Amino acid sequence: MVLANCRAQFTATDFDFVASVLSRQSNQRISVVELLSDPECRDEMLDHEALPKALLSREGQVAVSQQLYFYVLARTVLRRKGIEDRELADYIGALLWQFSTVQRMHSPHEKLPHRFHYIVEMLEALSNASAAEAFLIRVHIGNYALFLSGMFHAWIEKRQQRGAPDPAFYESVGRSSFRTAANHKLAYQLELAQVYGLLAEGFRDARLALNELAQTIWKTEDKPPFTW
């Protein structure tokens, strides 16, 4: 399942890239050791405006992991919407990374047999799910609704014209699913209760941030960085 763990999975190449970009900005060599040894220093450096610019250029397309790529870009657009919580940015970065492959997008958890293509299927599955399964499905509904309405907003609006759910539906079901998940004991065990709560309250702002991210990425890429 999606965890707020992008920053925990950065590679040595990622840190080399960050140090290289920031060194050019400050005219002094940023130490990779400095990035690794002090989490607060690392987080401050990851907020530098030079990083998203470098990542969206050809310079950053090959050299870094998806975790760094999506965390920095998610953090950037979320801050523009007034969302400063780094754990939330980490979670949304992980969501983009995980859902960049269609298999992960349609499965709530690797140990569950369910493969969903529509939210209505997920809602129907709740009626026969155990408490733990229901939690995983609820989380997946929230993730799925945020990902689709954020990264594929125009596609949703186009399908709406043919009778499919509109953006308001995705916002409503996403908010309610995250709110329910935030109150589950497993959310506290996974240390995600606060993240789910923030998404329940700020789903629209997070969705708007992802709308901006989708427009930015696909304007600078030859094709979307997703495998479909």
QUITA-V417006 format. One record per helix or strand. SS is the DSSP state (helix for helix, strand for strand). FROM is the first residue (numbers start at 1). TO is the last residue. If there is no record, write none. Layout:
[[SS	FROM	TO] [SS	FROM	TO]]
This chain:
[[helix	7	9] [helix	12	26] [helix	32	37] [helix	39	46] [helix	49	56] [helix	58	60] [helix	66	80] [helix	86	98] [strand	101	101] [helix	102	105] [helix	119	128] [helix	131	151] [helix	153	160] [helix	167	182] [helix	185	189] [helix	193	201] [helix	203	220] [strand	227	227]]
